[in-house]
Every structure is written in structure tokens, then in C-alpha cells.
């Protein structure tokens, strides 16, 4: 919201602030009556009535029936709700093969998630095509017009330098631009596009609704085909000078871990797909037909393994070597094991890592399972988009004039 040309206390600024407060209230707690808006904002009833008149005239709110008045005489009070079926967003999670997407509105309502497994050809397609297809699938799943989508938040397996709008530290995304990535996609799609690292979005979800709600600081380890880390310091994501904070998977294997896997050169190799498959074969974890399992067949079996299972203990040691550098540098209160491997391993893997740290290192940091195991990247993108979509709605408030006509001249209670 711009306040150019205004000074605090001027009527125009106060009007915008009051209108915005009422709109936010209706988005969070609506539908509400005029009197409820007045009570919850601390404004007078006449001021609340003027706010309703302006918001209705701008098509930002509408009547939503009447309130039940038990034990009271007289007409029922009209209740109002925010209009959220326009200026929609779409959250997109682009992993190595799978793409998930869902519609987001300003009220934060839940919409169906559309999931798609890309072909080899689709994986090499331009990023704009991949995102456009995800938008279409999300809109179809939610039964909304894709033309109403004005913003998209995309989680990717890459570090994002927001200062230069550049993708770095990525071995995938062959058809995506590396420079001016958000700007390029925004122009191609005709909507605002926000690009963010998938681990960072998962951390936003955990901070708002999961394991990160209580700690002052936490590190989230995103363990998938690769390794990423997000660092949340008292509600602020620390992304570093170039967006590359958390790329610890590229560190060399420490000397005391070389005996675990002589073929590993970087710490991410210790918990890679091939490493997990080798561990599975070593500990008798196979595909349902008894043949050697692939990565997607191993992970569903992990929730049934106890902390003491040799596979879980061995994987916990490997994860511990990945966690240790973050503890030495940032010393977070909590570590959240996330991504496909962390979700599958659950509390047992978290306990195995905790046990290894406490018996083999000087750290006793709490290591926990995800609090948001279901589509965490989408949940994080949803939180980002709710702010973006609400800002788009709030920007209209400055275009509302004080003499906007009332849509209905009838006196209301």
C-alpha cells in the first residue's frame, strides 16, 4: 500500500486504514454484521456503516444473509462477507518428476490438490509451460475460471537469489530460465509469479501450522532426491546474501563418515536415493515381490520400522552427519526432518538421529518429525499467496472515493 503524498492523521489515510482493517476482519472472521465490525475494530457504528458502503461500492464485500437474533425483536441484522472468488492465486510444487498445484484465495480456504507426474519430455519443457499446465490443472480441480488467477507461487529444487531474480544451486529444471526467472515467467504467463526454494516454503508451513510454531529457531532439512535446508530464526527465514544459505549438501564428507560409505564425496551422497537403496538391500527391505526395491518402494515401508531397526539406526547416523554442520554454525533449538525421506522416516528416524547426536557429538538438539507432512511446499506457498492476493485486494481500497454511491439506500439495522 502506498501512502505517497499523505501524512499520518490525514482523513484519506485513516479511511484506507479503516477500510483495510474491516476487510481483513471479514477475510479472517466473516461473515459479520455492521455492529460486529464496529465492535471488533473499535470504530463507531456510523463509521462502520460508511466502510460497508465503500467496500460494497468497490465490489470487495457483499451481503451474505442475516444474523440470527435469539430473544430479540425487530429485523435481523444483515451480515457481510468478503468477495474472494476473484484475484485468485495458485500454489505450485515442482519436484523432480511430480508437480502439485492448488488454488488459493484471500480467505485461505482449502481447494483440491491436482497432482501430475511428468513425462521425460514434460520435464524438459520450458518452465512457463510447466507452470501454465499446473495452473490449468488446479483451476479444473477447484472448478474455477483460470482467467481469475492473478498470482502464482512456485516451489522449486533450487536456491533463489531474490535480489537478482536468479536460480542457483540446481541440477534440474532444464527448461527453466536461470536469470530474471520470476520476471520471465510473469511476462510469459501474464500473472505475477513468485519463485521460492521448496525447503523454505516447507519451513513457512511448519512455522505457521506445524513443528515450528513454538521454537524460537529451527532448521528444516529437506531430504528428497537431493538435500536442502531452511533456517528459521525467530520467524524470519535466513536465506543468505545470495539465497544460497542452507546448501549444506555440497559440503565434503567428513573424515569420520568416510567409513560409512566410501563412494560418497559430499554429505548429500550419504542419504541419496542410491544410498537408501543400498541400505535397504543390506537390511532386507525389498519390493513387494521380493526383488530389489526402488526408492519409491522403500520409502512407504519406513513408517513401519521402529527406531531400533538396523536400517533406521544406520540412516539416522547418515542424517546426523548432514545435520551436524547446521548445529555447529546456527545452533537452532529444533531440527525438523522433512521432504520425502523425513516424512517417511517420521518419529522413528527423528529419534534415531537424536540418539546418534547425543551419543556421538556434543549436541543434544531436539530432532523432530514434520508437523505438516501433507503437501508442505504447497502449504508454504499458500501462506505466501494469501498475503499477495490480500495485497491486491487492499490496493483497490485507495481507489475508493469517499463519495462512492451506496449500492442499496435502504436503512439497515
C-alpha positions as CSV (number, residue, x, y, z in Angstrom):
1,X,0.0,0.0,0.0
2,X,1.4,3.4,-1.0
3,X,1.0,6.5,1.1
4,X,2.7,8.8,-1.3
5,X,1.6,12.4,-0.7
6,X,0.0,11.7,2.6
7,X,1.0,12.3,6.2
8,X,-0.2,10.3,9.2
9,X,-3.5,11.5,10.6
10,X,-4.9,12.8,7.3
11,X,-8.5,11.7,6.6
12,X,-7.6,9.8,3.4
13,X,-5.0,7.7,5.1
14,X,-7.3,6.9,8.1
15,X,-10.1,5.9,5.7
16,X,-7.8,3.5,3.9
17,X,-6.5,2.0,7.1
18,X,-10.1,1.6,8.5
19,X,-11.3,0.0,5.3
20,X,-8.3,-2.3,5.2
21,X,-8.9,-3.3,8.9
22,X,-12.5,-4.1,8.2
23,X,-11.7,-6.1,5.0
24,X,-9.0,-8.1,6.9
25,X,-11.5,-8.8,9.6
26,X,-14.1,-10.1,7.2
27,X,-11.5,-12.3,5.5
28,X,-10.4,-13.8,8.8
29,X,-13.6,-14.0,10.8
30,X,-16.5,-13.2,8.4
31,X,-19.3,-13.1,7.7
32,X,-20.1,-10.3,10.2
33,X,-22.8,-7.7,10.8
34,X,-22.1,-4.0,10.8
35,X,-22.2,-3.9,14.6
36,X,-19.8,-6.7,14.9
37,X,-17.4,-4.9,12.5
38,X,-17.7,-1.8,14.7
39,X,-17.1,-3.7,17.9
40,X,-14.1,-5.7,16.7
41,X,-12.4,-2.7,15.0
42,X,-13.2,-0.2,17.8
43,X,-14.9,2.1,15.3
44,X,-18.2,3.8,15.7
45,X,-21.3,2.3,14.1
46,X,-21.7,5.3,11.7
47,X,-18.1,4.8,10.6
48,X,-18.6,1.1,10.2
49,X,-21.6,1.8,8.0
50,X,-19.6,4.1,5.8
51,X,-16.9,1.5,5.5
52,X,-19.5,-1.1,4.4
53,X,-20.9,1.4,1.9
54,X,-17.5,2.0,0.3
55,X,-16.4,-1.7,0.3
56,X,-19.7,-2.7,-1.3
57,X,-19.4,0.0,-3.9
58,X,-15.9,-1.3,-4.8
59,X,-17.3,-4.9,-5.0
60,X,-15.0,-6.1,-2.3
61,X,-17.8,-7.3,0.0
62,X,-21.4,-8.4,-0.4
63,X,-24.4,-9.3,1.7
64,X,-24.4,-12.9,3.0
65,X,-27.9,-13.2,4.6
66,X,-29.0,-12.1,8.0
67,X,-27.8,-12.9,11.5
68,X,-29.9,-15.0,13.9
69,X,-31.1,-12.8,16.9
70,X,-32.3,-15.1,19.6
71,X,-34.7,-13.4,22.1
72,X,-34.6,-10.1,20.3
73,X,-37.4,-8.3,18.5
74,X,-37.0,-6.4,15.2
75,X,-35.5,-7.2,11.9
76,X,-32.4,-9.4,11.8
77,X,-29.1,-7.7,11.1
78,X,-27.5,-8.1,7.6
79,X,-24.2,-9.9,7.6
80,X,-21.5,-9.2,5.1
81,X,-18.7,-11.3,3.6
82,X,-15.6,-10.6,1.6
83,X,-15.7,-11.4,-2.0
84,X,-12.9,-13.9,-2.6
85,X,-13.8,-15.5,-5.9
86,X,-11.6,-13.2,-7.9
87,X,-7.9,-12.3,-7.7
88,X,-7.1,-16.0,-7.1
89,X,-3.7,-17.5,-6.7
90,X,-2.2,-20.9,-7.5
91,X,0.4,-22.6,-5.4
92,X,2.7,-25.0,-7.3
93,X,5.3,-27.5,-6.1
94,X,7.7,-28.6,-8.9
95,X,9.7,-31.6,-7.8
96,X,12.0,-33.7,-10.0
97,X,9.1,-35.7,-11.6
98,X,5.9,-34.7,-9.8
99,X,4.0,-31.4,-10.0
100,X,1.3,-30.5,-7.4
101,X,-0.9,-27.4,-7.6
102,X,-3.9,-25.9,-5.8
103,X,-5.9,-22.7,-5.9
104,X,-5.6,-20.1,-3.2
105,X,-8.0,-17.3,-2.3
106,X,-7.7,-14.3,0.1
107,X,-9.6,-16.1,2.8
108,X,-7.2,-19.1,2.8
109,X,-9.9,-21.7,2.0
110,X,-8.7,-25.2,1.1
111,X,-9.1,-26.3,-2.5
112,X,-8.4,-29.7,-4.1
113,X,-4.8,-30.5,-4.9
114,X,-4.0,-31.6,-8.5
115,X,-1.1,-33.9,-8.9
116,X,0.7,-34.8,-12.1
117,X,3.7,-37.0,-12.9
118,X,5.7,-35.5,-15.8
119,X,7.0,-37.5,-18.7
120,X,10.6,-37.2,-19.7
121,X,9.6,-34.7,-22.4
122,X,7.5,-32.6,-20.0
123,X,10.4,-32.4,-17.6
124,X,12.5,-30.8,-20.3
125,X,9.7,-28.3,-21.3
126,X,10.0,-24.6,-20.7
127,X,9.3,-23.6,-17.1
128,X,6.4,-21.4,-18.3
129,X,4.7,-24.4,-19.9
130,X,5.1,-26.5,-16.7
131,X,3.6,-23.7,-14.6
132,X,0.8,-23.0,-17.1
133,X,-0.2,-26.6,-17.1
134,X,-0.2,-26.7,-13.3
135,X,-2.4,-23.6,-13.2
136,X,-4.9,-25.2,-15.5
137,X,-5.0,-28.5,-13.5
138,X,-5.5,-26.6,-10.2
139,X,-8.3,-24.4,-11.7
140,X,-10.0,-27.5,-13.1
141,X,-9.8,-29.3,-9.8
142,X,-11.3,-26.3,-8.0
143,X,-13.9,-25.7,-10.7
144,X,-12.8,-22.1,-11.2
145,X,-12.0,-20.0,-14.2
146,X,-8.2,-19.9,-14.7
147,X,-8.6,-16.4,-16.0
148,X,-9.2,-15.3,-12.4
149,X,-5.7,-16.4,-11.4
150,X,-3.6,-13.3,-10.9
151,X,-0.6,-14.7,-8.9
152,X,1.4,-17.9,-8.6
153,X,3.9,-19.1,-6.0
154,X,6.2,-21.9,-7.2
155,X,8.4,-24.0,-5.1
156,X,11.5,-25.4,-6.9
157,X,14.5,-27.5,-6.0
158,X,16.9,-24.6,-6.3
159,X,18.2,-21.7,-4.4
160,X,16.6,-18.4,-5.3
161,X,18.5,-15.1,-5.2
162,X,15.6,-12.7,-5.0
163,X,17.9,-9.6,-5.3
164,X,18.9,-10.6,-8.8
165,X,15.9,-12.9,-9.6
166,X,18.3,-15.8,-10.3
167,X,18.2,-19.5,-9.8
168,X,21.4,-21.1,-8.4
169,X,22.4,-24.4,-7.0
170,X,20.1,-26.5,-9.1
171,X,20.9,-29.6,-11.1
172,X,17.4,-29.9,-12.6
173,X,14.9,-27.7,-14.2
174,X,16.4,-27.9,-17.7
175,X,13.8,-25.8,-19.4
176,X,13.7,-23.0,-16.8
177,X,15.5,-19.7,-17.1
178,X,18.3,-19.1,-14.7
179,X,18.3,-15.3,-14.8
180,X,15.3,-13.0,-14.4
181,X,13.3,-16.1,-13.7
182,X,10.3,-14.6,-11.9
183,X,10.2,-11.7,-14.4
184,X,10.4,-14.0,-17.4
185,X,7.7,-16.4,-16.1
186,X,5.5,-13.4,-15.2
187,X,5.7,-12.0,-18.7
188,X,5.1,-15.3,-20.3
189,X,2.1,-16.2,-18.1
190,X,0.6,-12.8,-17.7
191,X,0.3,-13.1,-13.9
192,X,2.6,-12.3,-11.0
193,X,5.0,-15.2,-10.4
194,X,6.9,-15.7,-7.1
195,X,9.7,-18.4,-7.1
196,X,10.9,-19.8,-3.8
197,X,13.1,-22.7,-2.7
198,X,11.0,-25.7,-1.7
199,X,12.6,-26.2,1.7
200,X,12.0,-22.5,2.5
201,X,8.3,-22.9,1.7
202,X,8.1,-26.1,3.8
203,X,9.7,-24.0,6.7
204,X,7.0,-21.4,6.2
205,X,4.3,-24.1,6.6
206,X,6.0,-25.5,9.7
207,X,6.3,-22.1,11.3
208,X,2.7,-21.2,10.7
209,X,1.0,-24.6,11.4
210,X,3.4,-27.3,12.4
211,X,6.6,-28.1,14.3
212,X,8.0,-24.6,14.0
213,X,5.2,-22.8,15.9
214,X,6.8,-23.0,19.3
215,X,10.6,-22.9,18.8
216,X,12.4,-19.5,18.5
217,X,14.6,-21.0,15.8
218,X,14.6,-24.2,13.8
219,X,16.4,-25.8,10.9
220,X,14.4,-27.8,8.4
221,X,16.2,-30.5,6.4
222,X,14.5,-31.3,3.1
223,X,15.6,-34.8,2.1
224,X,14.5,-35.8,-1.3
225,X,16.5,-36.7,-4.4
226,X,18.9,-34.1,-3.1
227,X,19.4,-32.2,0.2
228,X,18.3,-28.7,1.2
229,X,18.0,-26.8,4.4
230,X,15.9,-23.9,5.5
231,X,16.9,-21.9,8.6
232,X,14.1,-20.0,10.5
233,X,15.4,-17.5,13.1
234,X,12.5,-16.3,15.3
235,X,10.1,-16.3,12.4
236,X,12.5,-14.9,9.8
237,X,13.9,-17.1,7.1
238,X,17.6,-16.7,6.8
239,X,18.4,-17.1,3.1
240,X,21.9,-15.5,3.0
241,X,23.4,-12.8,0.8
242,X,22.7,-14.7,-2.5
243,X,19.8,-17.0,-1.4
244,X,22.2,-20.0,-1.0
245,X,22.1,-20.3,2.8
246,X,21.3,-23.9,3.6
247,X,23.0,-25.6,0.7
248,X,24.9,-27.8,3.1
249,X,24.5,-30.9,0.9
250,X,27.5,-29.8,-1.2
251,X,29.9,-30.0,1.8
252,X,32.6,-32.7,1.6
253,X,32.0,-35.9,3.6
254,X,33.8,-35.5,7.0
255,X,36.6,-37.9,7.7
256,X,34.7,-39.8,10.4
257,X,31.9,-40.6,8.0
258,X,34.0,-42.0,5.1
259,X,33.9,-45.5,6.5
260,X,30.1,-45.4,6.3
261,X,30.1,-45.0,2.5
262,X,33.5,-45.0,0.8
263,X,31.8,-43.9,-2.5
264,X,30.4,-40.7,-1.0
265,X,32.1,-37.4,-1.8
266,X,29.6,-34.9,-0.4
267,X,27.4,-35.3,2.6
268,X,24.2,-35.4,0.5
269,X,25.6,-38.7,-1.0
270,X,25.1,-40.3,2.4
271,X,21.3,-40.0,2.1
272,X,20.9,-40.0,-1.6
273,X,18.5,-42.3,-3.5
274,X,21.3,-44.8,-4.2
275,X,22.5,-44.7,-0.6
276,X,19.0,-45.5,0.7
277,X,18.6,-48.3,-1.9
278,X,22.0,-49.8,-0.8
279,X,20.9,-49.6,2.9
280,X,17.6,-51.3,2.0
281,X,19.3,-54.1,0.2
282,X,21.7,-54.6,3.1
283,X,18.9,-54.8,5.7
284,X,16.4,-57.0,3.7
285,X,14.0,-54.3,2.6
286,X,12.7,-55.3,-0.8
287,X,9.9,-54.6,-3.3
288,X,6.6,-56.4,-2.6
289,X,7.5,-59.2,-5.0
290,X,10.8,-59.8,-3.2
291,X,13.0,-58.1,-5.9
292,X,15.3,-55.2,-5.2
293,X,13.2,-52.1,-4.3
294,X,13.5,-48.7,-5.9
295,X,13.4,-45.5,-3.9
296,X,9.7,-45.1,-4.2
297,X,9.1,-48.6,-2.9
298,X,11.5,-48.2,0.1
299,X,10.0,-45.0,1.5
300,X,6.5,-46.3,2.1
301,X,8.0,-49.1,4.3
302,X,9.8,-46.7,6.6
303,X,6.8,-45.7,8.8
304,X,6.6,-49.4,9.9
305,X,10.2,-49.6,11.1
306,X,11.0,-48.9,14.8
307,X,13.8,-46.6,16.0
308,X,15.9,-49.7,16.9
309,X,15.6,-51.3,13.4
310,X,19.1,-51.5,11.9
311,X,18.1,-49.7,8.8
312,X,16.6,-46.8,10.8
313,X,19.7,-46.6,13.0
314,X,22.0,-46.6,10.0
315,X,20.0,-44.0,8.2
316,X,19.9,-41.9,11.4
317,X,23.7,-41.9,11.6
318,X,23.9,-40.7,8.0
319,X,21.3,-38.0,8.5
320,X,23.2,-37.0,11.7
321,X,26.3,-36.2,9.7
322,X,24.2,-33.9,7.5
323,X,22.6,-32.2,10.4
324,X,25.8,-31.6,12.4
325,X,27.2,-28.7,10.3
326,X,24.0,-26.7,10.8
327,X,24.1,-27.3,14.6
328,X,27.8,-26.1,14.7
329,X,27.0,-22.9,12.8
330,X,23.5,-21.9,13.7
331,X,22.7,-24.0,16.9
332,X,18.9,-24.0,16.3
333,X,16.5,-25.0,19.1
334,X,14.9,-27.7,16.9
335,X,15.7,-29.7,13.7
336,X,12.8,-30.8,11.6
337,X,13.5,-33.8,9.3
338,X,11.4,-33.2,6.2
339,X,11.0,-34.0,2.5
340,X,10.0,-37.5,1.3
341,X,12.7,-39.2,3.4
342,X,11.9,-37.2,6.5
343,X,8.2,-37.7,6.2
344,X,8.5,-41.4,5.6
345,X,11.0,-41.9,8.4
346,X,8.8,-40.0,10.8
347,X,9.3,-40.0,14.6
348,X,11.4,-43.2,14.5
349,X,14.0,-41.6,12.2
350,X,14.0,-38.4,14.2
351,X,14.6,-40.4,17.4
352,X,17.5,-42.3,15.7
353,X,19.1,-39.0,14.7
354,X,18.6,-37.6,18.2
355,X,20.2,-40.7,19.7
356,X,23.2,-40.5,17.4
357,X,23.8,-36.8,18.1
358,X,23.6,-37.3,21.9
359,X,25.9,-40.3,22.0
360,X,28.4,-39.3,19.3
361,X,28.6,-35.5,19.4
362,X,28.4,-32.6,21.9
363,X,24.9,-31.5,20.7
364,X,21.6,-32.6,22.2
365,X,19.3,-30.7,19.9
366,X,15.7,-31.8,19.6
367,X,15.2,-33.6,16.2
368,X,11.5,-34.0,15.3
369,X,9.3,-35.3,12.5
370,X,7.3,-33.0,10.3
371,X,4.3,-31.3,11.7
372,X,3.0,-30.7,8.2
373,X,3.6,-34.0,6.4
374,X,0.9,-33.4,3.7
375,X,2.0,-31.2,0.8
376,X,4.2,-28.9,2.9
377,X,5.5,-27.0,0.0
378,X,2.0,-26.2,-1.2
379,X,1.0,-25.1,2.3
380,X,4.0,-22.7,2.5
381,X,3.2,-21.3,-1.0
382,X,-0.4,-20.8,0.2
383,X,0.7,-18.7,3.1
384,X,2.8,-16.6,0.7
385,X,0.0,-16.2,-1.8
386,X,-2.6,-15.3,0.8
387,X,-0.5,-12.2,1.5
388,X,-0.1,-11.5,-2.2
389,X,-3.8,-11.8,-3.0
390,X,-4.8,-9.8,0.0
391,X,-2.4,-7.0,-1.0
392,X,-4.0,-7.0,-4.5
393,X,-7.4,-6.6,-2.8
394,X,-6.1,-3.9,-0.5
395,X,-4.6,-1.9,-3.3
396,X,-8.2,-1.3,-4.6
397,X,-9.0,0.4,-1.3
398,X,-7.0,3.5,-2.3
399,X,-9.2,3.8,-5.4
400,X,-12.4,4.0,-3.4
401,X,-13.7,7.6,-3.2
402,X,-15.5,9.0,-0.2
403,X,-18.5,9.8,-2.3
404,X,-18.9,6.3,-3.7
405,X,-22.6,5.6,-4.1
406,X,-24.3,3.3,-1.7
407,X,-25.5,0.2,-3.6
408,X,-28.7,0.0,-1.5
409,X,-30.3,3.1,0.0
410,X,-32.5,1.0,2.4
411,X,-31.8,1.6,6.1
412,X,-30.2,-1.5,7.7
413,X,-30.0,-2.4,11.3
